[in-house]
């Protein structure tokens, strides 16, 4: 049985085995560093004080963080759209690029509000920003997990477990 690889847009050439392991190692590192939603307790006190939130208001923002980090339908549909057809493994990097952009916009806007570069945003806007920031994680999760499952179909359960637990390696 021929194994497939999901690392490069130009195909895997002769190094199929090493490329799939490289993709797996890269995915584990990506999973380990995208844990912004898991560090909310670290930056929530400054968010609370800088925006003059009470605990109930901070909890409201936190709910949008949780919803964003678990609503991965769009990232799954996007992955399916960009990786279907004759170039099945051609452009899944688009999923990472959109996730990175969404995360940057969300966390950068939050940072601007916290340090006072912009006026204090209304609560609904801060909830949307938190949703965007945490929703970016789903794009990385989708690409990493689906790629691992495609690269190692006989060990898919083990790899999904590795991808999910790797987020906690550094936290």
N, C-alpha and C positions, 0 to 999 in steps of 0.2 A: 504494500500500500504506500503510495506516495504521500509525503507529508507536505503541508503548505506552510507558508511563512507570511507574516503580516507586517514586516518591518519597513521595507522601502517601497517607494512608488515606482521604481524601475524594475521591480521583481527581485527575486532572491538569488538568481544565478546559481552558482555552484555551491555557495555556502549556506544551504538551507538550514542545516542543523545549528550552526553557530549563530545565524541570524535570529532564529527563534529563541535561542537562549539569551542573546543580547536584548531582544525585545522583552523577554520576561524580566531580566535584571533591570532594564530601564523602567519597566512598568512598576516593579516593586519600589524603586527609588521615587518614582512619581507619586505613588500611593503614600509613601512615607512623608512626603513634604507638602501634601495638599490638605493637611488637617486643620485648616483655619477654623472650621466649625467646632472642632474638638477643643480649641483653645479659647472659646468664648469666655470662659470664666476668668481668663487672664486679662482680657481687654475690656470686659463688661464694666468693671468699676469706673474706669476712666470714661467710658461711654455714658454711664449713668451720671457721673458728676459733671462732665462737660456739657451735657445736653439738659441738665436739671431734671432728670427723670426720677420718678419714684420707682419702687420695686415693681409695682403692677405694670407700669409703662415699659420698664426694661424686660419684664416677662413677655409682654406683647411683641416686642422686637425679637425676642428669643424664639417665639413661636414661628415667626416668619423665617428665621434661620433654620429651624427644624423642617419646616415645609419645603423650603428651597433645597436643602440637602437630600431630601428624599423624593422629590418630584422629578424623576429622570426620564419621563416619557419622551420629551422633546429630544434629548440627547440620543436616546435609543432610535427614534425615528430618523434623526439626522445621520447616525451611523449607518443605518440600513440604506438610506438614500445614497450616501456617498460611496458605499462599498458594494453596491449591487451592480449587476451587469457584467460585461466582459472584464472590467478592471476591478474585480471584487476586492482586491487588497490595494487598490491604487491610491486612494486619497483619504484614508481615515485620519490623517493628520489634521484635516479640517475640523474634526471634532475637538481635538486638543486646542487648536487655535481659537475656536469660538469660546471654549471654556476659559482659556487664559484671558481673553479679552473681557468676558463677562466678569470674571473674578477681579481683574484689575479695575474695571469701572466701579464695581460695587465697593471694594475695599478702599480705593482711592477717594471716592466720594465721602465715605465714612471718615477717613483720615482727615480730609479737608474740613469736615464739620467739627471733628474733635479738636483739632488744633486752632480752629477759629478763622480759617481762611475764607470760609463762606458763612453766612448767617445760619443760625440754628434752623435746620429744616423741620417742617411739620412732621408729626409722627407718622402719618401714612406714607410720606416720601421716604423716611428712614426705614420703614418696614419693607418697602419695595427695594431699597438699596441693599438691605440685609438679605432679602430673598435672592437678589441677583448675585451677591457675593457668595452666598452658600450654595446656590444652584450651580455655580461653575464647577463645583466638585463632581457633579453627576456626569459631566462631559469626560472628565479624566477617568472616573470609575468605569464608565461604559466602554471607552476605548481599551483600557487596560484589561478588563475582565474578558471582554469578547475576543480580543486578540489572543489572550492566553488560552482560552477555550478552543479557538481555531487552531492554534499552534500545537496544542497537546490535547487532542480530543479524548484520549484514553485516561487522562489524569485531570479532567476538567474540575472535578470536585475539590481535589487537592489544591489546584491553582487558584480557584476562586477563594478558598480559605486563606491561601498565602497572600493574595491581593488584599483581602479585607483586613487581615491581621497586621499587615505591614504598615497600615496607617498608625498603628500604636507603637511601632518600634522606637520612635523618637519622642513620644509624649508620655 
